Amino acid sequence: MSLGAPEGWTRSGTDTVTWFKRFEFGDYAKLRTFLDALAELAKETGMHPDNIGFGRDYANISLETRVTDAENAALAEFAESLDRLAKTV
């Protein structure tokens, strides 16, 4: 079973795994674009972050999963999609 978080994400927990990443942006407009794209991605995939905290130029994202291969793979794909979104804004 692969329990490691994607590159750039930190992992914590045992029974329920939490992956965390801080995304930083040059200004609020870029952050807002990212958050809007994240909302669309969540709507399309049916996957949603468990926690989002943000300020003027950053967003802290937490994703949680039970420790199963299927959930881990789906979560990794969602996390990697967020990484790609952050690079496009």
C-alpha positions in Angstrom: 0.0 0.0 0.0 1.4 3.4 -1.0 0.7 5.9 1.7 3.2 8.6 0.8 1.9 12.0 -0.1 2.6 13.5 -3.5 5.8 15.6 -3.8 5.5 18.9 -1.9 2.7 17.6 0.4 3.3 16.7 4.0 1.7 13.6 5.5 0.5 13.0 9.0 -1.7 10.4 10.8 -2.0 6.6 10.8 -5.6 5.4 10.6 -6.8 8.5 8.8 -4.1 10.2 6.8 -3.9 13.9 6.3 -2.0 15.6 3.5 -1.2 19.3 3.8 0.2 21.8 1.4 0.5 25.6 1.5 0.1 27.3 -1.9 1.5 30.8 -2.2 0.5 33.4 -4.8 1.7 36.8 -5.8 -1.5 38.5 -4.9 -5.1 38.1 -4.0 -6.3 38.0 -7.6 -4.2 34.9 -8.3 -5.4 33.3 -5.0 -9.0 34.0 -6.0 -8.4 32.4 -9.4 -7.0 29.3 -7.7 -9.8 29.0 -5.2 -12.4 29.3 -8.0 -10.6 26.7 -10.1 -10.4 24.5 -7.0 -14.2 24.8 -6.5 -14.8 23.8 -10.1 -12.4 20.8 -9.8 -14.2 19.7 -6.6 -17.5 19.9 -8.4 -16.3 17.9 -11.4 -14.5 15.2 -9.4 -16.8 15.0 -6.3 -13.7 15.3 -4.1 -13.4 18.2 -1.7 -10.6 19.4 0.6 -11.3 18.7 4.2 -9.9 22.1 5.3 -9.1 25.3 3.4 -7.5 28.3 5.2 -6.4 31.3 3.2 -5.1 34.8 3.6 -4.3 37.6 1.1 -1.8 35.6 -0.9 -1.8 31.9 0.3 -4.1 28.9 0.7 -3.6 26.1 3.2 -5.2 22.9 1.9 -5.7 19.7 4.0 -6.9 16.4 2.4 -7.9 13.4 4.5 -8.3 9.8 3.6 -8.6 6.4 5.2 -5.6 4.2 4.6 -6.7 2.3 1.5 -5.1 2.0 -1.9 -8.2 3.1 -3.7 -8.7 6.2 -1.6 -5.0 7.0 -1.5 -4.8 6.9 -5.3 -7.9 9.1 -5.8 -6.6 11.6 -3.2 -3.1 11.6 -4.9 -4.7 12.4 -8.3 -6.8 15.2 -6.7 -3.7 16.7 -4.9 -1.7 16.6 -8.2 -4.6 18.4 -10.0 -4.4 21.1 -7.3 -0.6 21.4 -7.9 -1.2 21.8 -11.7 -3.9 24.4 -11.0 -1.6 26.4 -8.8 1.0 26.5 -11.5 -1.5 28.0 -14.1 -2.5 31.1 -12.1 
